[in-house]
Amino acid sequence: IVQSAATLSGKKIAIRPGETITTGVDGTAARLRRNDYGGLEIYCREVGQYATFDKMRLRGTRNVTLRRLKSTAVAEVKLLLTGEEANNVSGITIDQCWLSGVVADPNGDYTTSSNYPNFGIDMLTTGGSAINSVGSLTITNNIIEWCGSG
């Protein structure tokens, strides 16, 4: 997503079920940064289904909704929200998403398998360089699995 915040402000980006929002060619996460997106919504257009994403970074981002998105099942941070002193993260809604850290054990035995998921990874993290740099974050109706602190 490379359009300016003014162009995207208040828009809805509908993604077909099964489509994937991929990371950049340099391996970086898809990202929105340092702007107020005025109610931008990125969502899977079919209720009860998901569009897939690898990982996303919202840095200094305001007023964005992510809905009906499903992460790839890899042990890494899926949503990283980073605030800055001049660009706080606020007005972020994550609704009806599915964040998964690790592919389920193919043997179905989670107590003894060497493929047991890495519970040390947080699926959603927040941080920033200033006091109160992250605020008004709404997380509702999600599935969060195989993570350090769900």
Buried (B, 14 or more C-beta within 10 A) or exposed (E): EEEEBEEBBEBEBBBEBEBEBEBEEEEEBBBBBEBBBBBBBBBBBBEEEBBBBBBBBBBBBBBBBBBBBBBBBEBBBBBBBBBBEEBBBBBBBBBBBBBBBBEEBEEEEEEEEEEEBEBEBBBBBBEBEEEEBBBEBEBEEBEBBBBBEB
